[in-house]
Amino acid sequence: MFPRVPDQHKEGKPLVPNGLGVIYVLFTTIYLFLLYFLGIVNPVNGVSAPLTLAVCILFGGFMGLLDDWMDLRWRYKAFMPLIAALPLIYFAIANPEVRTSISLPFIGTVQFGAEVYFYLIIPLIVMIVTNTVNMLGGLNGLESVCPAIVLLGLLGVSELTGQPYTFMFVPVLFCLILAVLNVQGKVFVGNSGSFAIGMTIAAFAVVADVKSGLLVSIIPYVFNSALILLTIFFVRKKASVAFDGRKLVSDHRRSLVTLITYKRPLTERQVVAIVSFLVALFTVLAVFVGVL
């Protein structure tokens, strides 16, 4: 059912089914649509949180499929998520409890005002989060384990702040199942998975109003994307790692992965563990920031 591609960082380069992120998109959106149609989660002023999340995840999966089929240029991938910001803007406008401010560590609360928050901040959150999650990939587990950690952290922030979104446990569960299979090298999530999961993070942060926690937890993602973009703009070279059959190593520092493996041979599992630890560290910090 799914095309098989070689696992470049395994001995013998075995063929692995690619694009299994579609499974996450299908099961998650069906579940969220059922919540909406069965009226299990009460809408706010006629606007449903599960339905809003489902629409965003569907567009993220569709965008990933387009990238898998057409190999979209980054100039298009960077701005396409803005379309998915529309249902989030509508949800935020309809919800009187949504704060148009963001609390930042060491800075305090920044008040943007309704128009700036609705039409600038929300689109920026969607665009930045979705693209940075997609850019931190290439190794088994990075595109699934790290986003699952961030989702768990944001879910924890929403619970601790008295705004439980228990229906999000099911999407997180699907993400964790996919992560286990991905780490074992049995499946690749593909762009359909990474874009959909990244869209899940961005959409849930807006819907649950846990933006402060989001900003802290994605710091490793933003750092990785900044390294990649700076080297592309100024050096005109892409990040890459060499594989000797057992370990990964790089001779440059153009991404988070190449920074970790710079003249330091490590196995794929070790690199994924280090990156996951960094994401978990900032996510724990995000939980503390989010509940302040």
ZIDA-V861116 format. One record per pair of residues at least 12 apart in sequence whose ideal C-beta (glycine too) atoms are under 8 Angstrom apart, sorted by the first residue. I is the first residue (numbers start at 1). J is the second residue. D is the distance in Angstrom with one decimal. If there is no record, write none. Layout:
I|J|D + I|J|D
//
This chain:
1|17|7.8 + 2|17|4.1 + 2|18|6.1 + 2|19|5.3 + 2|20|6.4 + 3|17|7.5 + 3|18|5.5 + 3|19|6.8 + 4|16|6.2 + 4|17|5.7 + 4|18|6.8 + 5|18|4.7 + 5|188|6.8 + 7|140|7.3 + 7|185|5.8 + 7|188|8.0 + 8|243|6.6 + 9|139|6.4 + 9|140|7.3 + 9|243|5.2 + 9|248|6.5 + 9|268|4.8 + 10|185|6.1 + 10|268|7.8 + 11|245|5.4 + 11|246|7.2 + 14|185|7.6 + 16|185|6.3 + 16|186|6.9 + 16|187|6.5 + 16|188|5.5 + 17|186|7.8 + 17|187|5.4 + 17|188|6.9 + 18|68|7.8 + 18|187|7.9 + 18|188|4.3 + 18|190|5.1 + 19|65|7.8 + 19|68|6.1 + 19|188|7.1 + 19|189|7.7 + 19|190|3.9 + 19|192|5.6 + 19|193|7.5 + 20|178|6.7 + 20|181|7.3 + 20|182|7.9 + 20|187|4.1 + 20|188|6.6 + 20|189|5.7 + 20|190|6.9 + 20|193|6.6 + 21|61|6.9 + 21|64|6.4 + 21|178|7.2 + 21|189|3.9 + 21|190|5.2 + 21|191|7.5 + 21|192|4.2 + 21|193|1.8 + 21|194|6.7 + 21|195|7.9 + 21|196|5.7 + 21|197|7.2 + 22|61|6.4 + 22|65|7.4 + 22|190|7.7 + 22|192|5.1 + 22|193|7.4 + 23|174|7.8 + 23|178|7.2 + 24|61|7.8 + 24|174|5.3 + 24|175|6.5 + 24|178|5.5 + 24|189|7.3 + 24|193|5.7 + 24|196|6.0 + 24|197|6.8 + 25|57|6.0 + 25|58|6.7 + 25|60|7.5 + 25|61|3.4 + 25|192|6.5 + 25|193|7.7 + 25|196|4.8 + 27|174|5.5 + 28|54|7.6 + 28|57|5.7 + 28|170|7.4 + 28|171|4.7 + 28|174|5.6 + 28|196|7.8 + 28|200|7.4 + 29|54|4.6 + 29|57|5.5 + 29|58|5.4 + 29|61|8.0 + 31|170|5.3 + 31|171|7.3 + 32|50|4.2 + 32|51|6.9 + 32|53|5.6 + 32|54|3.8 + 32|57|7.4 + 32|167|7.6 + 32|171|7.6 + 33|50|7.5 + 33|51|7.2 + 33|54|5.5 + 35|48|8.0 + 35|50|4.1 + 35|167|5.7 + 36|48|4.9 + 36|50|5.0 + 36|51|4.3 + 36|54|7.2 + 40|167|7.4 + 41|167|5.8 + 44|91|7.8 + 44|94|6.2 + 44|95|4.8 + 44|97|7.7 + 45|94|4.3 + 45|95|6.9 + 45|96|7.6 + 46|94|6.9 + 47|90|6.6 + 47|91|5.2 + 47|94|4.1 + 47|95|6.9 + 49|91|7.0 + 49|165|7.4 + 49|207|5.1 + 50|167|6.2 + 52|87|4.9 + 52|88|6.5 + 52|90|7.6 + 52|91|4.6 + 52|203|6.9 + 52|207|6.1 + 53|171|7.8 + 53|200|7.1 + 53|203|5.2 + 53|204|6.5 + 53|207|6.3 + 55|84|7.5 + 55|87|4.8 + 56|84|4.8 + 56|87|6.2 + 56|88|6.7 + 56|126|7.8 + 56|199|5.0 + 56|200|7.4 + 56|202|7.5 + 56|203|4.0 + 57|171|7.9 + 57|196|5.3 + 57|199|5.7 + 57|200|5.6 + 57|203|7.2 + 59|81|7.9 + 59|83|6.3 + 59|84|4.3 + 59|199|6.8 + 60|81|7.4 + 60|84|6.5 + 60|130|6.5 + 60|195|4.4 + 60|196|4.0 + 60|197|7.6 + 60|198|6.6 + 60|199|3.1 + 60|200|7.2 + 61|192|5.0 + 61|193|7.9 + 61|195|6.8 + 61|196|4.2 + 63|77|7.5 + 63|80|5.4 + 63|81|6.9 + 63|84|8.0 + 63|191|7.9 + 63|195|5.0 + 64|134|7.9 + 64|190|6.5 + 64|191|3.8 + 64|192|3.4 + 64|193|6.7 + 64|194|6.5 + 64|195|3.7 + 64|196|6.1 + 65|191|7.5 + 65|192|5.0 + 67|191|4.2 + 67|195|7.2 + 68|190|5.6 + 68|191|5.1 + 68|192|6.2 + 77|131|6.6 + 77|134|7.4 + 78|127|6.8 + 78|131|5.8 + 79|127|6.8 + 81|126|5.0 + 81|127|4.9 + 81|130|4.2 + 81|131|6.9 + 81|195|7.8 + 81|199|6.8 + 81|202|7.7 + 82|123|5.1 + 82|126|6.7 + 82|127|5.7 + 84|126|5.7 + 84|130|7.7 + 84|199|5.9 + 84|203|7.4 + 85|122|5.4 + 85|123|4.2 + 85|125|7.9 + 85|126|4.4 + 85|127|7.5 + 88|122|5.4 + 88|126|6.7 + 88|203|6.0 + 88|206|4.9 + 88|207|7.2 + 89|118|5.2 + 89|119|6.8 + 89|122|5.5 + 89|123|7.7 + 91|206|7.5 + 91|207|6.2 + 92|117|7.4 + 92|118|5.8 + 92|122|6.3 + 92|206|6.5 + 93|118|6.0 + 97|209|7.5 + 98|209|5.8 + 99|209|5.9 + 100|112|5.4 + 100|113|6.1 + 100|114|5.3 + 100|116|7.7 + 100|117|3.8 + 100|118|7.6 + 101|117|7.7 + 102|121|7.4 + 102|211|5.0 + 102|212|6.0 + 102|215|7.0 + 103|212|4.6 + 103|289|7.6 + 103|292|7.1 + 104|212|7.0 + 104|215|7.0 + 105|216|6.9 + 105|289|5.5 + 122|206|5.8 + 125|202|5.4 + 125|205|6.6 + 125|206|6.3 + 125|211|6.9 + 125|214|7.2 + 126|199|7.2 + 126|202|4.7 + 126|203|7.4 + 126|206|7.7 + 128|218|7.9 + 128|222|7.3 + 129|198|5.8 + 129|199|8.0 + 129|201|5.6 + 129|202|3.9 + 129|205|7.4 + 129|214|7.1 + 129|218|6.1 + 129|221|7.7 + 130|195|6.1 + 130|198|4.1 + 130|199|5.3 + 130|202|5.8 + 131|198|7.4 + 131|225|7.0 + 132|198|7.4 + 132|218|6.3 + 132|221|3.9 + 132|222|5.7 + 132|224|7.1 + 132|225|4.6 + 133|146|7.9 + 133|147|5.7 + 133|194|6.0 + 133|195|7.8 + 133|197|6.5 + 133|198|3.2 + 133|201|6.6 + 133|218|7.9 + 133|221|6.1 + 134|191|6.6 + 134|194|4.6 + 134|195|5.6 + 134|198|5.8 + 135|221|7.5 + 135|224|6.3 + 135|225|4.9 + 135|228|6.1 + 136|220|7.5 + 136|221|5.5 + 136|224|4.9 + 136|225|7.6 + 136|256|6.6 + 136|275|7.4 + 137|194|5.8 + 138|241|8.0 + 138|257|6.7 + 139|248|7.9 + 139|257|6.7 + 139|268|5.4 + 139|271|6.0 + 139|272|5.4 + 140|182|5.6 + 140|183|5.7 + 140|184|7.6 + 140|185|5.0 + 140|188|7.8 + 140|268|6.2 + 140|272|6.7 + 141|179|6.7 + 141|182|5.6 + 141|183|4.2 + 141|269|7.9 + 141|272|4.1 + 141|276|7.0 + 142|257|7.7 + 142|272|5.9 + 142|275|6.1 + 143|182|6.9 + 143|189|5.0 + 143|193|6.3 + 143|194|4.5 + 143|197|7.4 + 144|175|6.6 + 144|178|5.1 + 144|179|3.8 + 144|182|4.3 + 144|183|7.5 + 144|189|5.5 + 144|193|7.0 + 144|197|7.2 + 145|179|4.6 + 145|182|7.4 + 145|183|6.3 + 145|272|6.7 + 145|276|5.1 + 146|220|7.8 + 146|221|7.9 + 146|275|6.4 + 146|276|5.7 + 146|279|4.5 + 147|175|6.6 + 147|194|7.8 + 147|197|4.5 + 147|198|6.7 + 147|200|7.7 + 147|201|6.1 + 148|172|6.7 + 148|175|4.6 + 148|176|5.3 + 148|179|5.1 + 148|197|8.0 + 149|276|6.5 + 149|279|5.2 + 149|280|5.1 + 149|283|5.4 + 150|201|5.6 + 150|214|7.8 + 150|217|4.8 + 150|218|6.7 + 150|279|6.6 + 150|283|5.7 + 151|168|7.5 + 151|171|7.5 + 151|172|5.1 + 151|175|6.2 + 151|197|7.8 + 151|200|6.8 + 151|201|6.0 + 151|204|7.1 + 152|172|6.1 + 152|283|7.4 + 153|213|6.4 + 153|217|5.3 + 153|283|3.6 + 153|284|7.1 + 153|286|5.4 + 153|287|5.5 + 154|201|7.0 + 154|204|6.0 + 154|205|5.9 + 154|208|6.9 + 154|210|5.0 + 154|213|5.6 + 154|214|6.3 + 154|217|7.0 + 154|286|7.7 + 154|290|7.9 + 155|168|5.5 + 155|169|7.3 + 155|172|6.3 + 155|204|7.9 + 156|287|5.3 + 157|208|7.8 + 157|210|4.5 + 157|213|4.2 + 157|286|6.9 + 157|287|5.6 + 157|290|3.5 + 157|291|6.4 + 158|208|4.4 + 158|210|5.5 + 160|287|7.1 + 160|290|7.4 + 160|291|4.7 + 161|210|7.4 + 161|290|6.8 + 161|291|5.9 + 163|208|6.1 + 163|209|7.0 + 165|204|7.3 + 165|207|7.6 + 165|208|5.3 + 168|204|6.3 + 168|208|8.0 + 171|200|6.2 + 175|197|6.1 + 175|200|7.7 + 178|193|6.8 + 183|269|7.8 + 183|272|7.0 + 201|214|7.1 + 201|218|7.8 + 202|214|7.7 + 210|290|5.6 + 212|286|7.7 + 212|289|5.5 + 212|290|5.3 + 213|286|4.1 + 213|287|6.5 + 213|289|6.2 + 213|290|3.3 + 214|286|7.2 + 215|286|7.7 + 216|282|5.8 + 216|283|7.9 + 216|285|5.5 + 216|286|3.7 + 216|289|5.1 + 216|290|7.7 + 217|279|7.3 + 217|282|5.4 + 217|283|4.4 + 217|285|7.9 + 217|286|3.9 + 218|282|7.8 + 219|282|5.0 + 220|256|6.5 + 220|275|7.1 + 220|278|4.9 + 220|279|5.2 + 220|282|5.9 + 221|279|7.8 + 223|256|6.4 + 224|255|5.6 + 224|256|3.8 + 224|257|7.8 + 227|239|7.5 + 227|253|7.2 + 227|254|6.0 + 227|255|5.3 + 227|256|6.7 + 227|259|7.0 + 228|254|6.4 + 228|255|5.1 + 231|252|7.9 + 231|254|4.1 + 231|255|8.0 + 235|254|7.4 + 237|252|7.6 + 237|254|6.8 + 238|254|7.1 + 239|252|7.2 + 239|254|3.7 + 239|255|3.8 + 239|257|7.1 + 239|258|4.8 + 240|258|7.3 + 241|257|6.3 + 241|258|6.0 + 241|261|5.6 + 244|265|7.4 + 246|267|6.9 + 247|265|4.0 + 247|266|5.9 + 247|267|5.5 + 248|261|5.1 + 248|265|6.9 + 248|266|5.9 + 248|267|7.2 + 248|268|6.2 + 248|271|6.0 + 249|261|5.3 + 249|263|7.0 + 249|264|6.9 + 249|265|4.4 + 249|266|7.5 + 250|262|5.5 + 250|263|7.8 + 251|263|7.0 + 256|275|6.3 + 256|278|7.8 + 257|271|6.1 + 257|275|7.0 + 260|274|5.5 + 260|275|7.0
//
